[in-house]
């Protein structure tokens, strides 16, 4: 199961994931482009995730030509 945190700033995105991490009693995981909290319940994994504002912008830029490319 994946929960995506949507907010306008990196600070708010990180805070949203951090809140879920505290509830799940797991560490907040950070890398250059995202914040995550992950906990497994047997065969089920719950993940709370948010990308950074910069990572979102980079993804949108990479995808901006999708409709222009013809196979």
C-alpha positions in Angstrom: 0.0 0.0 0.0 1.4 3.4 -0.9 0.4 6.8 0.6 1.6 9.8 -1.3 2.0 13.1 0.6 1.1 16.1 -1.5 2.1 19.6 -0.3 3.6 22.8 -1.7 7.0 22.8 0.0 9.7 20.2 0.8 9.3 21.1 4.5 5.6 20.2 4.4 6.2 17.1 2.4 8.9 15.9 4.8 6.7 16.8 7.8 3.8 14.7 6.4 6.0 11.6 5.9 7.7 12.2 9.3 4.3 12.2 11.0 3.4 8.8 9.4 6.9 7.5 10.3 6.3 8.3 14.0 2.9 6.6 13.9 4.5 3.5 12.3 7.5 3.7 14.6 10.0 3.6 11.7 12.7 5.9 10.7 12.2 8.6 8.1 14.3 7.7 5.1 15.6 10.5 2.9 17.6 10.6 -0.3 18.1 13.4 -2.8 14.7 13.2 -4.3 12.3 11.7 -1.8 11.2 11.1 1.8 9.9 7.7 2.8 8.5 5.7 5.7 8.2 2.0 5.2 6.8 -0.7 7.5 6.1 -4.4 6.7 3.2 -6.2 8.3 3.9 -9.8 7.3 3.4 -10.0 3.5 2.0 -6.5 3.4 4.1 -3.4 3.1 2.9 0.1 3.9 4.9 3.0 2.4 4.4 6.7 2.9 6.3 8.7 0.2 6.8 12.2 -1.0 9.1 13.5 -3.7 10.9 16.8 -3.3 9.7 19.8 -5.3 12.9 19.7 -7.4 12.3 16.0 -8.2 8.8 16.7 -9.2 9.9 19.5 -11.5 12.6 17.2 -13.0 10.1 14.4 -13.6 7.6 16.8 -15.3 10.4 18.2 -17.5 11.4 14.7 -18.6 7.8 13.8 -19.4 7.0 17.0 -21.2 7.8 15.5 -24.6 5.8 12.3 -24.2 2.9 13.5 -26.5 5.4 14.7 -29.1 7.2 11.4 -29.6 5.7 9.0 -32.2 6.7 5.3 -32.2 
